[in-house]
């Protein structure tokens, strides 16, 4: 699978969220080599407590049968948090590709222990995007991660 193509789409989602005044984290859901869902963090834009990028992506994708989730790969520009990792486990998504986990690392080892393949790309653009955002908006970032 071409991780670069799908991570690029997740980065574009993150940039869309930042341009709208939100937090630059993006996600796409891929099944059988095709993007079937896209999302970006919309906690600020929607005044939401749960619209992280991965949750937004799943919500925008809509209802799917379990068999579809079981063939899916979730791409996220940032390591999924506990909430988003829980959705991965709940729906049986077997593979998560993470742009970076330097600025924030979710429960990757726990997710792996539950049988999910978690790949971390250490993508320089994802790292820079989050470092810049955290430096510009530390209080908004702390709110997003529950600090």
N, C-alpha and C positions, 0 to 999 in steps of 0.2 A: 504494500500500500504506500502511496506517495504522501508521506507525512507533511512534506513542505507545502503542498497544495492546500491541504485541509487546515494546517496551522495558519497559513496565510489568510484563509477565510475567517478563522477565529480572531486573528489580529485585526482584520477589517471591522469585525463586530466590535472589538474593544475600542477601536478608534472612533467608531460611530457613537458609542456610549460616552466617550470623553468629550466629543464635539458637542454633545447635548447637555454637558454639564455634570455628567456622571463619572463613575469609576471605570477606568479602562481595563475591563476584563471581558473577554469574549469567548464564545463556545459554539461549536457546531456538532451535530450528531450525524454520523455517517453510517449508512447501511449498504452493503454490497457495492462499495466504491462510489456511492452518490450521497451528497449532502441532502438530508431530508428535514433538517431543522437548524435554525440559527438563533442565537440570542446574545445579549450583552447585559451586564449588570445595570439594572434599572431601579435600584433602591431609591436613588435621589429623584429621578424623573417621575416615578409613580408613587413616591412616598410609601414604598413597600418595605416590609420587614424581611421578605423572603426572595425577592427577585434578584438573586445572584445570577451571574451569567449562565451557569449550568441549569439552574431552575427556570430561567427565562427561556432558554433553548428548549427544554423539555415541555414547558407550557405552550410555547409557540408551535412545537411539533404536533401537539394534540395527542389524543388517545391512540395507542398502538397495542396490538396483541403482544403477549409475552414473547412469542417466537421472533418478532421483529427486534425487540430489545436485545434478545439473546444473540443476534448477529451484528449488533451495533458497536461502533467505536465512538467514544465521546472525546472530543478535542477541547481543551481549555487552555487559555493563555497562562493561567495561574493554577497552582495546585489546588484542587477542590477542598473546601472546608468540610467540617463534620456534616453539616446539613446536606451539601451537594453530594458528598461521598455516600451518605445514607440513601439518597435517591438512586445512585448507581447500584448499590447493593439491593435495594428494594425491587428494582426493575430487572435485575440480572444482567446489566450491561457488563460484558466480559473484558472490555479493553478500554483503558483511559490513556490518552496521550496528553502530557502536560508540557506547556511551553517553558515554564520555569517554576522552580520552588526555592529560589534563593531569598526572595523578599517575604514569602509566606509558604509554609509547608503544612498541608492538611494531613490527615491520618493515612498517609500512603502505605505504611507498613501494615496497618490493620486491614486496609482494603486488599492488599496483596494476600494477607493471611486468609482472606475469605475467597480466594481463587481468582481475583481480578488481576489481569496484567496491567501494570502501571509503568509507562515509559516516560522518562523526563528528558526533554530535548536540550535543556540549558540554552534556549534560544536567546541570543544577544538582544534582539529587538524587544522581546517580551520583558527581559530583565530591565532594560533601559526605560521602557514605558512605565513599569511599576515604580522603579526608583525615582524617576522624575515626578510621578504623581504623588508618591509618599512625601517627597521633599516639598512639593507645592501645597498639599492639602493633608497634613498629618492628622488633624482632628477628624476629617471625613473618613480617612483610611481607618483610624482606630474605631470609629463607629461601625464601619462595615465588618470588621473582624471581631467586634464585641469587646473591645478594650475600654 
